[in-house]
Amino acid sequence: MMCIVIGVFFSVFSFSQVGIGTVAPSSAAVLHLKTANIGIVMFGGFLLPIVTEVQQALIPVTVSDDGLLVFVKDVGTGKWCLDIYDAKQDVWRSIKCV
């Protein structure tokens, strides 16, 4: 019974960061990703969700989703862009297109 009480106490009153590829995530980050390290070679990347413009329009964004990122890759429209959700204006903004 004591273990359950201690577990509940720490789960309610503790804050933590998530680290992938690191055992010491930055306290300033909610999610800390580190590249793979094989010998002296470091590599890796972060792959955002890839959606078409139709799929992007179906994402149920709200004010709390300000800053949400997706990569729009739409063969039909030719759009290949990194888009960010602007909750203040309730629009998706292309911040980098290739």
C-alpha positions as CSV (number, residue, x, y, z in Angstrom):
1,M,0.0,0.0,0.0
2,M,2.9,2.4,0.8
3,C,4.4,1.9,-2.6
4,I,1.1,2.9,-4.3
5,V,1.0,6.1,-2.2
6,I,4.6,7.0,-3.0
7,G,4.0,6.3,-6.7
8,V,1.0,8.5,-6.8
9,F,2.8,11.3,-4.9
10,F,5.7,11.3,-7.3
11,S,3.5,11.1,-10.4
12,V,1.4,14.0,-9.3
13,F,4.1,16.3,-8.1
14,S,7.0,15.6,-10.5
15,F,7.7,17.1,-13.9
16,S,9.9,15.5,-16.5
17,Q,11.3,15.8,-20.0
18,V,11.4,13.1,-22.6
19,G,14.6,12.2,-24.2
20,I,15.2,10.0,-27.2
21,G,18.8,9.0,-27.9
22,T,19.9,10.7,-24.6
23,V,19.9,9.8,-21.0
24,A,20.1,13.4,-19.9
25,P,17.3,15.4,-21.7
26,S,17.5,19.2,-21.5
27,S,15.4,20.7,-18.7
28,A,14.5,23.5,-21.1
29,A,12.9,21.1,-23.6
30,V,9.7,19.0,-23.4
31,L,11.2,16.6,-26.0
32,H,14.9,16.3,-26.5
33,L,16.0,14.3,-29.6
34,K,19.7,13.4,-30.1
35,T,21.2,11.9,-33.3
36,A,22.4,8.3,-33.3
37,N,26.1,7.9,-32.6
38,I,27.9,4.9,-34.2
39,G,31.6,5.2,-33.7
40,I,32.6,8.7,-34.7
41,V,29.7,9.1,-37.2
42,M,26.6,11.0,-35.9
43,F,23.5,11.0,-38.1
44,G,19.8,11.1,-37.9
45,G,16.8,13.4,-38.5
46,F,13.4,14.3,-37.4
47,L,10.5,13.4,-39.7
48,L,7.4,15.5,-39.3
49,P,4.0,14.1,-40.3
50,I,3.6,14.3,-44.0
51,V,0.1,15.2,-45.2
52,T,-1.7,16.3,-48.4
53,E,-3.6,19.6,-48.4
54,V,-6.9,17.7,-47.9
55,Q,-5.5,15.9,-44.9
56,Q,-4.1,19.1,-43.5
57,A,-7.6,20.8,-43.8
58,L,-9.1,17.9,-41.8
59,I,-6.7,18.3,-38.8
60,P,-8.9,19.5,-35.9
61,V,-6.8,22.4,-34.8
62,T,-7.7,24.7,-31.9
63,V,-6.2,27.8,-30.2
64,S,-4.0,25.5,-28.1
65,D,-2.4,24.0,-31.2
66,D,-0.6,27.3,-32.1
67,G,2.7,26.3,-33.6
68,L,1.7,22.8,-34.8
69,L,4.0,21.7,-37.6
70,V,3.4,19.5,-40.6
71,F,5.0,18.9,-44.0
72,V,2.6,19.2,-46.8
73,K,3.5,17.0,-49.8
74,D,0.7,17.1,-52.3
75,V,1.3,15.7,-55.8
76,G,-2.1,16.9,-57.0
77,T,-1.4,20.6,-56.2
78,G,2.4,20.5,-56.3
79,K,2.8,21.9,-52.8
80,W,5.9,20.8,-50.9
81,C,6.0,23.0,-47.8
82,L,6.7,23.1,-44.1
83,D,3.6,24.6,-42.6
84,I,2.9,26.0,-39.2
85,Y,-0.5,26.6,-37.6
86,D,-1.2,30.2,-36.7
87,A,-4.0,30.1,-34.1
88,K,-4.3,33.8,-33.8
89,Q,-5.4,34.1,-37.4
90,D,-6.7,30.5,-37.6
91,V,-4.7,29.7,-40.7
92,W,-1.9,27.4,-41.8
93,R,1.2,29.4,-42.9
94,S,3.9,28.0,-45.2
95,I,7.2,28.8,-43.7
96,K,9.5,27.0,-46.1
97,C,8.6,25.5,-49.5
98,V,10.9,23.5,-51.8
